[in-house]
Amino acid sequence: MLNDIPLSKNTILWIKTGVVEIGVLFNYLLAFIVVTLCTAPRYGFGSFKLRTTFYTGRLYFIQPFKYPTLGNYFIQFGTFAILIVFLFIRLTILLSIIFKNEYVAELLASIFAISGKVLYFSLGMGFVYPILQSLPMTYFTIGESLSGNLSYLMDSPGWGFNSGIGPLMLSIVIIEIFMLIISRSKRIKLIRR
């Protein structure tokens, strides 16, 4: 279908990413609307200024709990969701170009997504704290990461939005560098004739 349209490799890759990202974010939005329509008439929607409780990871801290607003939580959740979906899409596209097989690419991307939890439970709980905090796949469970439940489960303080944004952005930059190299390469074909 794209054979006769003069698009660069980079444009083709961004179109693929955009289509999938829009589809996933549409599903997020649709789920949010359905949940809101089901719960808001009976319980109300609440206020974005309501305080939520986040556990920081240790009870003996000076401040073991944080109390950000619900609006702040939704902004952080949305940011994590967009970054994680973008990372997963670009990783899957990169792997499908490298291996030239969609099934293998999706399998490897899925293994990447669950590898943070697998590492944690296989190497010993609490043992891999310094390694896991810097891995992006640790923060794929968005609700646990933001609410402090991940800090509690890992017995590791401070895992939250601020500690998760760095590894996610770094991995996106690394994947984008590889995508740029591939898009500039003459030997790699994106469209098979």
C-alpha positions as a Markdown table, in Angstrom:
| # | Residue | x | y | z |
|---|---|---|---|---|
| 1 | Met | 0.0 | 0.0 | 0.0 |
| 2 | Leu | 2.9 | 2.4 | 0.8 |
| 3 | Asn | 5.0 | 1.3 | -2.2 |
| 4 | Asp | 4.1 | 4.2 | -4.4 |
| 5 | Ile | 4.1 | 6.9 | -1.8 |
| 6 | Pro | 7.6 | 8.5 | -1.4 |
| 7 | Leu | 7.9 | 8.3 | 2.4 |
| 8 | Ser | 11.2 | 8.1 | 4.2 |
| 9 | Lys | 11.9 | 5.3 | 6.6 |
| 10 | Asn | 11.7 | 7.6 | 9.6 |
| 11 | Thr | 8.3 | 8.8 | 8.4 |
| 12 | Ile | 7.0 | 5.3 | 8.0 |
| 13 | Leu | 8.2 | 4.4 | 11.5 |
| 14 | Trp | 6.5 | 7.5 | 13.0 |
| 15 | Ile | 3.3 | 6.8 | 11.2 |
| 16 | Lys | 3.2 | 3.2 | 12.6 |
| 17 | Thr | 3.9 | 4.6 | 16.1 |
| 18 | Gly | 1.3 | 7.3 | 15.8 |
| 19 | Val | -1.4 | 4.9 | 14.7 |
| 20 | Val | -0.8 | 2.4 | 17.5 |
| 21 | Glu | -0.4 | 5.2 | 20.1 |
| 22 | Ile | -3.6 | 6.8 | 19.1 |
| 23 | Gly | -5.4 | 3.5 | 19.3 |
| 24 | Val | -4.1 | 2.7 | 22.7 |
| 25 | Leu | -4.8 | 6.1 | 24.1 |
| 26 | Phe | -8.3 | 6.0 | 22.6 |
| 27 | Asn | -8.8 | 2.7 | 24.6 |
| 28 | Tyr | -7.6 | 4.4 | 27.8 |
| 29 | Leu | -9.9 | 7.3 | 27.2 |
| 30 | Leu | -12.8 | 5.0 | 26.4 |
| 31 | Ala | -12.2 | 3.0 | 29.6 |
| 32 | Phe | -12.0 | 6.2 | 31.6 |
| 33 | Ile | -15.3 | 7.5 | 30.2 |
| 34 | Val | -17.1 | 4.1 | 30.8 |
| 35 | Val | -15.8 | 4.0 | 34.4 |
| 36 | Thr | -16.8 | 7.6 | 35.0 |
| 37 | Leu | -20.3 | 7.1 | 33.5 |
| 38 | Cys | -20.8 | 4.0 | 35.7 |
| 39 | Thr | -19.6 | 5.5 | 39.0 |
| 40 | Ala | -20.1 | 9.2 | 38.8 |
| 41 | Pro | -24.0 | 9.3 | 38.9 |
| 42 | Arg | -24.0 | 7.3 | 42.1 |
| 43 | Tyr | -20.8 | 8.3 | 44.0 |
| 44 | Gly | -19.9 | 11.6 | 42.3 |
| 45 | Phe | -16.7 | 12.3 | 40.5 |
| 46 | Gly | -15.0 | 14.1 | 43.4 |
| 47 | Ser | -12.5 | 16.9 | 43.2 |
| 48 | Phe | -9.1 | 17.0 | 41.7 |
| 49 | Lys | -8.0 | 18.7 | 44.9 |
| 50 | Leu | -8.8 | 15.7 | 47.0 |
| 51 | Arg | -5.8 | 14.3 | 48.8 |
| 52 | Thr | -4.5 | 10.8 | 48.2 |
| 53 | Thr | -2.1 | 8.8 | 50.4 |
| 54 | Phe | 1.2 | 7.6 | 49.0 |
| 55 | Tyr | 3.5 | 5.4 | 51.1 |
| 56 | Thr | 7.2 | 6.4 | 50.8 |
| 57 | Gly | 8.6 | 3.0 | 51.7 |
| 58 | Arg | 9.6 | 3.1 | 55.3 |
| 59 | Leu | 7.6 | 3.8 | 58.5 |
| 60 | Tyr | 10.6 | 5.3 | 60.3 |
| 61 | Phe | 11.0 | 8.1 | 57.8 |
| 62 | Ile | 10.3 | 11.6 | 59.0 |
| 63 | Gln | 7.4 | 11.6 | 56.6 |
| 64 | Pro | 6.4 | 8.0 | 55.8 |
| 65 | Phe | 3.4 | 9.2 | 53.7 |
| 66 | Lys | 2.9 | 11.8 | 51.0 |
| 67 | Tyr | -0.5 | 13.4 | 50.3 |
| 68 | Pro | -0.6 | 14.6 | 46.7 |
| 69 | Thr | -3.9 | 15.7 | 45.1 |
| 70 | Leu | -6.0 | 13.5 | 42.9 |
| 71 | Gly | -5.3 | 15.8 | 40.0 |
| 72 | Asn | -1.6 | 15.4 | 40.4 |
| 73 | Tyr | -2.0 | 11.6 | 40.6 |
| 74 | Phe | -4.0 | 11.6 | 37.3 |
| 75 | Ile | -1.3 | 13.8 | 35.6 |
| 76 | Gln | 1.5 | 11.5 | 36.8 |
| 77 | Phe | -0.5 | 8.4 | 35.8 |
| 78 | Gly | -1.2 | 9.8 | 32.3 |
| 79 | Thr | 2.5 | 10.7 | 31.9 |
| 80 | Phe | 3.6 | 7.3 | 32.8 |
| 81 | Ala | 1.0 | 5.6 | 30.6 |
| 82 | Ile | 2.0 | 7.7 | 27.6 |
| 83 | Leu | 5.7 | 7.1 | 28.1 |
| 84 | Ile | 5.3 | 3.3 | 28.8 |
| 85 | Val | 3.0 | 2.8 | 25.8 |
| 86 | Phe | 5.4 | 4.8 | 23.5 |
| 87 | Leu | 8.4 | 2.8 | 24.8 |
| 88 | Phe | 6.6 | -0.5 | 24.3 |
| 89 | Ile | 5.5 | 0.5 | 20.8 |
| 90 | Arg | 8.9 | 1.7 | 19.7 |
| 91 | Leu | 10.6 | -1.3 | 21.2 |
| 92 | Thr | 8.3 | -3.7 | 19.4 |
| 93 | Ile | 8.8 | -1.9 | 16.1 |
| 94 | Leu | 12.6 | -1.9 | 16.6 |
| 95 | Leu | 12.6 | -5.6 | 17.4 |
| 96 | Ser | 10.4 | -6.4 | 14.4 |
| 97 | Ile | 12.8 | -4.6 | 12.1 |
| 98 | Ile | 15.8 | -6.4 | 13.6 |
| 99 | Phe | 14.3 | -9.9 | 13.7 |
| 100 | Lys | 12.0 | -9.4 | 10.7 |
| 101 | Asn | 9.3 | -11.4 | 12.5 |
| 102 | Glu | 6.4 | -9.8 | 14.3 |
| 103 | Tyr | 5.8 | -12.8 | 16.6 |
| 104 | Val | 9.4 | -12.9 | 17.9 |
| 105 | Ala | 9.3 | -9.1 | 18.3 |
| 106 | Glu | 6.1 | -9.2 | 20.4 |
| 107 | Leu | 7.4 | -12.1 | 22.4 |
| 108 | Leu | 10.7 | -10.4 | 23.3 |
| 109 | Ala | 8.9 | -7.1 | 24.0 |
| 110 | Ser | 6.5 | -9.0 | 26.4 |
| 111 | Ile | 9.4 | -10.6 | 28.1 |
| 112 | Phe | 11.0 | -7.2 | 28.5 |
| 113 | Ala | 7.8 | -5.9 | 30.1 |
| 114 | Ile | 7.6 | -8.6 | 32.8 |
| 115 | Ser | 11.4 | -8.9 | 33.4 |
| 116 | Gly | 11.5 | -6.4 | 36.2 |
| 117 | Lys | 9.1 | -8.5 | 38.4 |
| 118 | Val | 10.8 | -11.7 | 37.4 |
| 119 | Leu | 14.2 | -10.4 | 38.4 |
| 120 | Tyr | 12.9 | -9.2 | 41.7 |
| 121 | Phe | 11.3 | -12.5 | 42.7 |
| 122 | Ser | 14.1 | -14.7 | 41.3 |
| 123 | Leu | 17.1 | -12.9 | 42.7 |
| 124 | Gly | 15.6 | -12.4 | 46.2 |
| 125 | Met | 13.2 | -9.9 | 47.5 |
| 126 | Gly | 14.9 | -6.6 | 48.4 |
| 127 | Phe | 18.2 | -8.0 | 47.2 |
| 128 | Val | 18.2 | -6.3 | 43.7 |
| 129 | Tyr | 17.0 | -2.8 | 44.9 |
| 130 | Pro | 19.8 | -0.7 | 43.2 |
| 131 | Ile | 19.5 | -2.6 | 39.9 |
| 132 | Leu | 15.7 | -2.6 | 39.7 |
| 133 | Gln | 15.2 | 1.0 | 40.5 |
| 134 | Ser | 17.1 | 2.0 | 37.4 |
| 135 | Leu | 15.3 | -0.4 | 35.1 |
| 136 | Pro | 12.3 | 1.0 | 33.2 |
| 137 | Met | 10.2 | -2.1 | 33.3 |
| 138 | Thr | 10.0 | -1.9 | 37.1 |
| 139 | Tyr | 7.6 | 1.0 | 36.6 |
| 140 | Phe | 5.3 | -0.7 | 34.1 |
| 141 | Thr | 2.8 | -1.3 | 37.0 |
| 142 | Ile | 1.8 | 2.4 | 37.1 |
| 143 | Gly | -0.6 | 2.3 | 40.0 |
| 144 | Glu | 1.8 | 0.5 | 42.3 |
| 145 | Ser | 4.7 | 2.8 | 41.3 |
| 146 | Leu | 2.8 | 6.0 | 42.0 |
| 147 | Ser | 0.9 | 5.0 | 45.1 |
| 148 | Gly | 3.9 | 3.7 | 47.0 |
| 149 | Asn | 2.8 | 0.1 | 46.9 |
| 150 | Leu | 5.8 | -0.8 | 44.9 |
| 151 | Ser | 8.0 | 0.8 | 47.6 |
| 152 | Tyr | 6.3 | -1.3 | 50.2 |
| 153 | Leu | 6.5 | -4.6 | 48.2 |
| 154 | Met | 10.1 | -4.1 | 47.3 |
| 155 | Asp | 10.9 | -2.8 | 50.8 |
| 156 | Ser | 12.8 | 0.0 | 49.0 |
| 157 | Pro | 12.1 | 3.6 | 49.8 |
| 158 | Gly | 11.3 | 6.4 | 47.3 |
| 159 | Trp | 10.2 | 4.4 | 44.3 |
| 160 | Gly | 7.7 | 6.7 | 42.6 |
| 161 | Phe | 7.2 | 9.1 | 39.8 |
| 162 | Asn | 10.4 | 11.0 | 40.2 |
| 163 | Ser | 12.5 | 7.8 | 40.3 |
| 164 | Gly | 10.7 | 6.2 | 37.4 |
| 165 | Ile | 10.7 | 9.0 | 34.9 |
| 166 | Gly | 14.5 | 8.9 | 34.4 |
| 167 | Pro | 14.8 | 5.2 | 33.4 |
| 168 | Leu | 11.8 | 5.5 | 31.1 |
| 169 | Met | 13.1 | 8.6 | 29.3 |
| 170 | Leu | 16.6 | 7.1 | 29.1 |
| 171 | Ser | 15.3 | 3.9 | 27.5 |
| 172 | Ile | 13.2 | 5.9 | 25.1 |
| 173 | Val | 16.3 | 7.9 | 24.0 |
| 174 | Ile | 18.3 | 4.7 | 23.5 |
| 175 | Ile | 15.6 | 3.1 | 21.4 |
| 176 | Glu | 15.2 | 6.3 | 19.4 |
| 177 | Ile | 19.0 | 6.3 | 18.7 |
| 178 | Phe | 18.7 | 2.8 | 17.3 |
| 179 | Met | 15.6 | 3.8 | 15.3 |
| 180 | Leu | 17.5 | 6.7 | 13.8 |
| 181 | Ile | 20.4 | 4.5 | 12.9 |
| 182 | Ile | 18.0 | 2.0 | 11.2 |
| 183 | Ser | 16.2 | 4.8 | 9.4 |
| 184 | Arg | 19.5 | 6.1 | 8.0 |
| 185 | Ser | 20.7 | 2.7 | 6.9 |
| 186 | Lys | 20.5 | 1.8 | 3.3 |
| 187 | Arg | 20.7 | -2.0 | 3.9 |
| 188 | Ile | 17.6 | -2.3 | 6.0 |
| 189 | Lys | 14.3 | -2.3 | 4.1 |
| 190 | Leu | 11.1 | -1.5 | 5.8 |
| 191 | Ile | 8.8 | -2.4 | 2.9 |
| 192 | Arg | 9.3 | -5.8 | 1.2 |
| 193 | Arg | 8.4 | -5.9 | -2.5 |
